[in-house]
Amino acid sequence: MIMTMPQQSIRQLLAQASARLQPSSATPRLDAELLLAHVLGWPRARLLAEGTHTPDVAQVAAYEALVERRANLEPVAYLTGEREFYGLLFHVDGRVLVPRPETELLIDVALSIIHRRDTHIHHKGTKGTKDSFAEDPTRLRVDSKNLGALSVLGGETLTIADIGTGSGAIAVALALHVPQAQVYATDISAEALAVALANVARHGLHQRVTLLHGDLCEALPKPVDLLVSNPPYTVLAEVDEGVRRHEPHLALDGGEPQGIALYRRLLGQAPRYLRPGGAVVLEIGSWQGETVLALARESFPGAEVTLHMQGTMAASIASFGNIANCSYGLGVRGYPDRRPPTAVWLTFHA
């Protein structure tokens, strides 16, 4: 335990907590600040501005308890109950995986696909029309002000499915950036869906995000235009100790030696749950590219598949006028004990 003395200032508490967390955290000072800001109900900047302030006894005790839990590798997001993802705040706890910043790439790719579909539909038949995203499908942060029309394709509402939604972060982010889309979010865990429900309500999306309890795509009421997923894909024995100790194994364990069991099933289901011209965006592990590529070819044997790796996703992207079945974007999340993430983009077209 932290040995505290009466009337310790914020500056002293932060120094002491940082030292306590040094052996167990890669960001001890940041963790210490986030936890103390949470206890005091202050923004972090105020901690620095009022470093001589002395929290009361109850606040110090609460802070010490959180620091000890963090020293036991419990995620900061679980301790504060919040995590930022794609510029939005989400409630998180031990029932769901903590959203990772790397997964924001999945949102970027999905939005770029929607943008390119919309561009193709609005300019179809116009000679010389060039898809501005064809050269760089991951150009970050599509301007949400220009996305209002992206949810209507051919007079029909765009439908999106987030498979294995967890906290609902992906579903909520897409719903907010594609304002008129209908989003389905599925999960096999009823506990995870309870967290997702809180986040859907928090962002006022209960009329456009439908939560469904079930296994992968099987809970979907109909085929969709865009299917996105960050499924379990890790090998539990190889993930970070803190992740393995505290985050739900159901949301982590990919099964099979390479963690690909969920991809095998998901890609097997995908053709039945996609509308013509639909798309799938998946996050995969950096070691899984070739294996998932083979699974995708097996599910879509008549499709041409292009795989782009080594950190770039700005290679040949089929124009929507040539896509017959679907296009796949496979983003990547890495863990500390895995090799560095490799960006992967696959396109399927006739």
C-alpha positions in Angstrom: 0.0 0.0 0.0 1.0 3.6 -0.5 2.2 5.0 2.8 0.5 8.4 3.1 1.0 11.2 5.6 -1.6 13.7 6.7 -2.3 16.7 4.5 -0.4 15.4 1.4 -0.8 17.6 -1.6 -1.8 16.5 -5.1 1.8 16.9 -6.2 3.0 14.6 -3.5 0.3 12.0 -4.1 1.0 11.9 -7.8 4.7 11.4 -7.2 4.1 8.6 -4.7 1.5 6.9 -7.0 3.8 7.2 -10.0 6.6 5.4 -8.1 4.2 2.7 -7.0 3.0 2.1 -10.6 6.5 2.2 -12.2 7.1 -1.5 -12.1 3.7 -2.5 -13.5 2.7 0.2 -16.0 4.2 1.6 -19.1 2.6 5.0 -18.3 2.8 5.3 -14.5 2.4 9.1 -14.3 -0.5 9.2 -16.7 -2.2 6.5 -14.8 -1.7 8.3 -11.6 -3.1 11.5 -13.0 -6.2 9.8 -14.5 -7.0 8.0 -11.3 -6.7 11.1 -9.1 -8.7 13.3 -11.5 -11.4 10.6 -11.4 -11.5 10.6 -7.6 -11.6 14.3 -7.4 -14.0 14.8 -10.3 -11.6 17.2 -11.9 -10.1 17.5 -15.4 -6.4 16.5 -15.5 -5.3 20.0 -16.3 -6.6 21.2 -13.0 -4.4 18.7 -11.1 -1.3 20.5 -12.6 -2.7 23.9 -11.9 -3.6 23.1 -8.3 -0.7 20.9 -7.3 -0.6 22.2 -3.7 -4.3 21.3 -3.0 -4.7 18.7 -0.3 -7.5 16.1 -0.9 -9.4 15.0 2.2 -8.9 11.7 3.9 -11.8 9.9 2.1 -10.4 11.0 -1.3 -6.9 9.9 -0.4 -8.2 6.5 0.7 -10.2 6.1 -2.5 -7.2 7.0 -4.5 -4.9 4.6 -2.7 -7.4 1.8 -3.4 -7.5 2.5 -7.1 -3.7 2.8 -7.4 -3.4 -0.6 -5.8 -5.8 -2.1 -8.2 -3.9 -0.5 -11.1 -0.7 -2.0 -9.7 -2.4 -5.4 -10.0 -2.7 -4.6 -13.7 -6.4 -3.8 -13.8 -7.1 -1.5 -16.7 -7.5 2.2 -16.0 -10.7 2.2 -18.0 -12.2 -0.3 -15.6 -11.1 1.8 -12.6 -12.6 5.1 -13.9 -15.5 3.4 -15.7 -14.9 5.3 -19.0 -12.9 5.0 -22.2 -12.6 7.4 -25.1 -13.0 5.9 -28.5 -13.2 7.8 -31.8 -13.6 11.0 -29.9 -16.5 9.6 -27.9 -16.8 8.6 -24.3 -18.1 5.1 -23.4 -18.9 3.3 -20.2 -16.8 0.2 -19.8 -16.3 -2.4 -17.0 -15.2 -6.0 -16.6 -18.1 -7.3 -18.7 -16.6 -5.9 -21.9 -13.2 -5.6 -23.6 -11.6 -2.1 -23.3 -11.9 -0.4 -26.7 -8.4 0.0 -28.2 -7.3 3.1 -30.2 -6.1 0.7 -33.0 -9.7 -0.3 -33.6 -10.4 3.2 -34.7 -8.8 2.2 -38.0 -11.8 -0.1 -38.6 -14.2 2.9 -38.3 -12.0 4.8 -40.7 -12.1 2.0 -43.3 -15.8 1.5 -42.9 -16.5 5.2 -43.4 -14.3 5.4 -46.4 -16.2 2.4 -47.9 -19.5 4.1 -47.4 -18.1 7.4 -48.8 -16.9 5.6 -52.0 -20.2 3.8 -52.4 -22.1 7.0 -52.1 -19.7 8.7 -54.6 -20.2 5.9 -57.0 -24.0 6.0 -56.7 -24.2 9.7 -57.1 -21.8 9.8 -60.1 -22.7 6.5 -61.7 -22.7 6.9 -65.5 -20.7 10.1 -65.5 -17.6 9.8 -67.6 -14.3 10.7 -66.0 -15.6 10.5 -62.5 -12.7 9.6 -60.2 -13.2 8.0 -56.8 -11.2 10.3 -54.4 -10.8 7.4 -51.9 -9.4 4.9 -54.4 -5.9 6.0 -53.8 -6.1 6.1 -50.0 -9.0 4.2 -48.4 -7.8 5.0 -44.9 -7.7 8.7 -45.2 -8.5 9.5 -41.6 -11.6 11.0 -40.2 -14.2 11.4 -43.0 -15.9 14.7 -42.3 -19.2 13.8 -40.5 -20.9 16.9 -41.9 -20.7 15.3 -45.4 -22.0 12.0 -44.3 -25.7 12.8 -44.1 -26.5 11.5 -47.5 -24.3 8.4 -47.2 -26.9 6.4 -45.4 -29.3 6.3 -48.3 -28.2 4.0 -51.2 -30.5 3.7 -54.2 -33.4 5.0 -52.1 -33.0 2.5 -49.3 -31.6 3.1 -45.9 -28.0 1.8 -45.4 -27.9 -1.1 -42.9 -24.8 -1.9 -40.8 -24.1 -4.8 -38.6 -21.5 -4.8 -35.8 -20.8 -8.4 -35.0 -19.6 -9.0 -31.4 -20.3 -5.4 -30.3 -19.1 -5.6 -26.7 -19.3 -2.1 -25.3 -21.1 -1.0 -28.4 -18.3 1.5 -29.3 -18.1 0.5 -33.0 -21.8 0.5 -33.5 -22.3 3.9 -31.8 -19.4 5.5 -33.6 -20.7 4.4 -37.0 -24.3 5.4 -36.2 -23.2 8.9 -35.2 -21.0 9.3 -38.3 -23.7 8.0 -40.7 -26.7 9.8 -39.2 -29.5 8.0 -41.0 -28.1 4.5 -41.1 -29.8 1.6 -39.3 -27.3 -0.3 -37.2 -27.6 -3.8 -35.7 -25.2 -4.8 -33.0 -25.0 -8.4 -31.9 -23.2 -10.2 -29.1 -23.4 -13.7 -27.6 -22.8 -12.2 -24.1 -26.0 -10.8 -22.4 -23.7 -9.0 -19.9 -21.8 -7.2 -22.7 -25.1 -6.2 -24.3 -26.1 -4.5 -21.0 -23.1 -2.3 -21.2 -23.8 -1.6 -24.9 -27.3 -0.6 -24.0 -26.0 1.9 -21.5 -23.8 3.4 -24.2 -26.5 3.5 -26.9 -28.7 5.3 -24.4 -25.8 7.7 -23.4 -25.5 8.8 -27.0 -29.2 9.0 -27.7 -29.2 6.2 -30.4 -31.9 3.8 -29.1 -34.0 4.4 -32.2 -31.2 3.6 -34.7 -29.0 1.0 -33.0 -30.7 -2.3 -32.4 -29.0 -4.7 -29.9 -29.4 -8.4 -30.6 -28.5 -11.3 -28.4 -27.0 -14.2 -30.4 -24.0 -15.9 -32.0 -22.2 -13.8 -34.7 -24.5 -13.1 -37.7 -27.2 -15.5 -36.7 -29.1 -12.9 -34.7 -29.5 -10.6 -37.7 -33.0 -10.2 -39.0 -32.0 -9.6 -42.6 -28.9 -9.2 -44.8 -27.0 -5.9 -44.4 -25.0 -3.5 -46.6 -22.0 -3.3 -44.3 -20.8 -5.9 -41.8 -18.0 -4.9 -39.4 -16.4 -6.9 -36.6 -13.6 -6.9 -34.1 -14.1 -10.5 -33.1 -12.0 -12.4 -30.5 -8.7 -13.4 -32.2 -6.0 -13.6 -29.6 -4.2 -16.6 -28.3 -4.7 -16.3 -24.6 -1.4 -17.8 -23.6 0.4 -15.0 -25.5 -1.5 -11.9 -24.5 -0.4 -9.3 -22.0 -0.8 -10.5 -18.4 -3.0 -7.6 -17.4 -5.3 -8.2 -20.3 -5.5 -12.0 -19.6 -6.1 -11.4 -15.9 -8.9 -8.8 -16.0 -10.6 -8.6 -19.5 -13.3 -11.1 -20.4 -11.8 -14.2 -22.1 -15.0 -14.6 -24.2 -14.0 -11.4 -25.9 -10.4 -12.3 -26.3 -10.0 -16.0 -27.1 -10.0 -16.6 -30.8 -9.8 -20.4 -30.5 -7.7 -22.8 -32.6 -3.9 -22.4 -32.5 -3.8 -19.1 -34.4 -6.9 -17.6 -32.9 -8.9 -17.9 -36.1 -12.0 -19.9 -35.1 -14.3 -16.9 -35.1 -13.0 -15.8 -38.5 -13.7 -19.2 -39.9 -17.3 -19.1 -38.7 -17.9 -15.5 -39.5 -16.6 -15.6 -43.0 -18.6 -18.8 -43.6 -21.7 -16.9 -42.6 -21.0 -13.6 -44.3 -22.3 -14.5 -47.8 -25.8 -15.2 -46.4 -25.9 -12.0 -44.5 -24.7 -9.5 -47.1 -26.8 -7.7 -49.6 -25.5 -7.5 -53.2 -22.6 -5.1 -53.3 -22.2 -5.4 -49.5 -18.9 -5.0 -47.7 -17.2 -6.6 -44.7 -14.6 -4.9 -42.5 -12.7 -7.0 -40.0 -9.9 -6.4 -37.5 -7.4 -9.2 -37.5 -4.1 -10.1 -35.7 -0.9 -9.2 -37.4 0.1 -12.9 -37.6 -3.2 -13.9 -39.2 -3.2 -12.2 -42.7 -2.5 -15.2 -44.9 -4.7 -17.6 -42.9 -7.7 -15.2 -43.0 -7.1 -14.5 -46.6 -7.4 -18.2 -47.4 -10.7 -18.4 -45.4 -12.0 -15.4 -47.3 -11.2 -17.1 -50.6 -12.9 -20.2 -49.5 -16.1 -18.3 -48.7 -16.0 -16.3 -52.0 -14.3 -18.7 -54.4 -15.3 -16.6 -57.5 -13.9 -13.4 -56.2 -10.6 -11.7 -57.1 -8.6 -11.1 -53.8 -5.9 -8.5 -53.3 -3.9 -8.4 -50.1 -2.0 -5.3 -49.0 0.3 -5.4 -46.0 3.3 -3.8 -44.2 1.6 -0.7 -42.9 0.1 0.7 -46.0 -3.5 0.4 -47.1 -3.3 2.8 -50.0 -2.9 0.4 -52.9 -5.3 -0.9 -55.5 -8.9 -0.6 -54.5 -11.6 -1.8 -56.9 -14.1 0.9 -57.9 -17.6 0.2 -56.7 -18.7 0.0 -60.3 -16.6 -3.2 -60.6 -17.5 -4.8 -57.3 -19.9 -7.7 -57.7 -19.8 -9.3 -54.3 -18.1 -7.4 -51.6 -14.9 -5.7 -50.4 -13.1 -6.6 -47.3 -11.0 -4.3 -45.1 -9.0 -6.1 -42.5 -7.5 -3.8 -39.9 -5.1 -4.9 -37.2 -4.8 -4.7 -33.4 -1.5 -5.7 -31.8 -0.6 -6.8 -28.2 2.7 -6.1 -26.5 3.9 -9.6 -26.9 3.0 -9.9 -30.5 5.1 -8.7 -33.5 4.2 -5.1 -34.6 0.8 -4.8 -36.2 0.6 -5.2 -40.0 -2.1 -3.3 -41.8 -4.1 -5.6 -44.2 -6.6 -4.7 -46.8 -8.3 -7.2 -49.0 -10.6 -6.3 -51.9 -13.0 -8.8 -53.5 -14.4 -8.0 -56.9 -15.5 -9.8 -60.1 
